[in-house]
Amino acid sequence: MPDSLPPSCRWTGQGEQLQAFHDHEWGEPVAEPLILFEYLVLHTFQLGFDFPVVLKRREAFRELLAGFDPDKLARFDEDDIAQLLLNPRILRNRRKLEATVQNAQAWLRLRQHVGGEAGLLPFFYDFVGGRPLDNYRDAANPVPLSTPASEALSKELKRRGFVMTGPVTCYNILQTAGLVNDHLLSCPRHAECVRLAGELT
């Protein structure tokens, strides 16, 4: 990147696809619960991999996992999983596929508990104080692997039947979904995500 441009977040230097994800998606506060569910699925598959490995298979996951529709995914059975394990377009891991189905079922129970679709995002936002949290990241305040908020979210999701949702995975979800703004202060996207967060309130 030329010196004349403001520095982006350092992790983006792993290819054009990850850069585009950073520039157009990562950290933008979600306004639709199904987008957050998609991030939950993607970060479940990230376990043990760098995110670009998952990102380049995203559209294959979308096609083969019912468009990330939790109502449809919750009905996947052993035959569906067996078919998915034969498809080289995705990461073929039985435990993660089974976890995705289990998490879809848990998502539907959560949706019912919080009073329907409209209650889902407030449930997640409650863990960061009710609105997107700006963490003012810089060299003196680096991005951690997890936070008390992600630890609390992890504990609650597990209590509700979610799996593979440890504190690090939950923090990845909070970051990606823009519930926390972890763009560096020097990154052009920091201010943009602050603006977008303001539009939600």
N, C-alpha and C positions, 0 to 999 in steps of 0.2 A: 504494500500500500504506500503511495507517495507520501512523503513527509508533510505535504501541504494539506492532507486530509486528516480530520480528527481520527484518533485511533479507535478502532472497533474493539469489541470484547475479544480477548486473546484466543479463546477456544475456537474461533471461526476459521482458523487457517487450516482446515482439513478438507478443502474442496469446495467447488462452487455450490453444490447442493446444500451443504451445511451453512454456507454464507447466506444463501437465499433464505433458508429457514430462519436464521438470525435476523435478517434484514426485514422480513415480511411477516413473521409469525411469533417467534419466541419472545415471551414477555408481554405480548399484547393481552390485556385483560379480557378473558372470555366472557361473552354475553349469552352463550348458549350451552346448556349442560351437556349436550351430546358431543360438543367439541372437547370438553373436559374428559368425557368418557373415552374418547379416542386417544387422548394423551395418556390416560391410565393404561389402556391396552398397549400402546407403543412402549411406554416405559417399563411395563411388565416384561416385554420381550428384550428390553435393553440389558437386563440383568446379565452380567458376564461379558457384555460387548460394549464397544464404543457406539455412541448414538448414530453415527453415520451408517453403520452396518444395518441398523433398523430402518433408518430414514430412506435408504435407497430401495428398500422393499416395501415402502409404505403403501404404494398403490396396489401392489399384489396383496398385501394384507387387507386393504379396503375391499378388494374384489372378493377375496376368499373368506373373509370374516364378516360377510353380510353387511358391508358398508359401515362397520362399527356400530350397528344397530343393536342395543342391548336386549331389546325384546326378541329379536331373532337369534342372537347369540346364546341367549339363555336356554334356547330349545335344542342346541347342538347336542348330539348324543355320541356314543362311542364310535358309531359308524362314520359320523362326520369327522371326528378327530382322526380316525384311521385313514380317511381319504386325504386329509390335510397333511398327514405325515408322509404321504407319497409325493407331495408337490414341492419341487426344488425351488420354487419362486419365493418361498418364505423361509423363516428360520424354523426348522422342523424339530420341535422340542415338545414332547408329550406333556411334561409338567407345566410348561407355560401355556400350552393350548388348553389344558384342563383348568388351569388357573383363570384363563380368560373367560371360559364358560362359567366358572364359579363366581367370578367377579361380576359378570353380567347378571347373574341371578341375585347376587347381593345388592347390585345397583337397583334392581327392580323392587326389592324389599325396602331399601333406603328411600326410594321415590315414594313408595306408599306411606312410609313412616313420616316423611316430611310434608305430606299433604299434596303430593303430585309434582309434576315437572317444575313448577314455579318455586318449589322449596329446595331444589337440589343445590343451586348455586349459593343461596344464603347459607346452607349447611357448611359448604366448604369455605366460604368467605368468613364465617365466624371464627375460624382458626387463625385469621390474620387481622382480627379486629373489625371485620365487617366491610372492609373496602381494600382495594389493592394497596399493598405496603411498599413504600419506596425505601430501599435499604441503603441508598447513597454509597454504592460500592466504589472503592478506589484502592490504591496500594496499601493504605493504612486500615482499610476495612474490607479485606478480601472475602470472596464467596466461600462459605463453609460447605461441608458435605451434608449437614443436616442442622436443624434448629429446634428449639423447644416447640415451635408451632408444628413442624413436620413430625416430631416425635409424638405430639398429642394427636395429630391426625392419623398417624400410623396406628396408634393404640386404639383409637375409636373405630377405624375401618376394620381392623382385625376383630374387634369385638362384634362387629356387625357381619362378620363372615367373609370379608375380603381376604385374599391371600397374596403373597409376594408384594406386599405393600409396606415394606420397612421404612424407617425414617428417611433414608437416602432416596429411595424411590419416590416417597411422598414429597420430598423437597424438590426433586426433579419435576414433578407434576406441578407444584406450586409455582416454580420458576417458568416453566413452559406456558402454563395457562395464565400467566400474568397476575396471579394473586400476590406475588412479590415481584418487584422490579429489581432484578439483579444485573441489569446492564450497567457497565461502568459509567461513572459520571462523565467521563471523556468520550463515551460512545454516542454517536448521533441518535441512536435509538432510545437512549435514556429519556430524553426530553419528550420524544414522541409518545412513549408509553405513559409518561406522566400525564400528557394531554389526553390520551385515550382513557386513562383512569378517571380523570376529571369529568369526562362525558358520561360516566356511569352513575355519577352522583347528582 
